Amino acid sequence: MLRIITANLNGIRSAVSKGFLDWLAVTPADVVCLQELKAQESDLTEAIRRPPGYLGHFHCAEKKGYSGVGIYARTTAQRVTEGLGIADIDQEGRFLELDFGHLSVVSLYLPSGSSSEERQQAKFRFMERFYPHLRRLRDEGREIVVCGDWNIAHQAIDLKNWKSNQKNSGFLPEERAWLSQVFDELGWVDVYRRLHPEATGEAYTWWSNRGQAWAKNVGWRIDYQIATPGIAARARSAQVYKASRFSDHAPLIVDYDTEL
């Protein structure tokens, strides 16, 4: 089995202080995708860069304490691609790809638009320019898993209060339609939904820090593993890990019947 984990850490140093690396040490995984590092290269200690059994790769944002993605892998990657080659996107550290033989794994942090209309427009611009890249990735003919915080709840079953969030970033009609195009027109597969088409509350991966969202499970499913059809068909199990909390997101764990 190949186990891939994706986790938005809301600050890698904060998550480590809450036991994230200790959890990884006892949770078998082959590839672990990280988002929202909120760290610069100089902040990444040797313990963070090389947890036992892993080699870390990181694409940090230029802005301090902001964004950034990473991937831990037990196998040496044949190629590492940092960024999309688009200056304003790459300055925010939102895309990292590792190639392993027949398989590529991507850590993606799609922008949130919740803080302002300006950031929502930046999110739309990212989506517009990322879509052709998803098409190119698909056309490479490799098996690919794009892990990460997509900051979009696709369907009503993907969040608790869908009716009251229809005008809010993350559940806007335009965002949901774009993600539908990723699945229906480009042919990418939502791996969790393939295995759990009806799941609701157990599928949520993010909870607001306001109120008692975590305690009441008022959550959103915005963290995904989206894959090419071949590797998606080999997914055997998918679960959201909630026994420990490392950030306002929960890790998504998927096991595939294949190997690197």
Secondary structure, DSSP 8 states (H G I E B T S, - for coil): -EEEEEEE-SSHHHHHHTTHHHHHHTS--SEEEEE-----GGG--HHHHS-TT-EEEEE--SSTTS--EEEEESS--SEEEES-S-HHHHTT--EEEEEETTEEEEEEE----SS-HHHHHHHHHHHHHHHHHHHHHHHT-SEEEEEEE-----SGGGBTTTGGGTTSTTS-HHHHHHHHHHHHTT--EEHHHHH-TT--GGG--EE-SSTTTTTTT-EE--EEEEE-HHHHTTEEEEEE--SS-SSSB--EEEEESS--
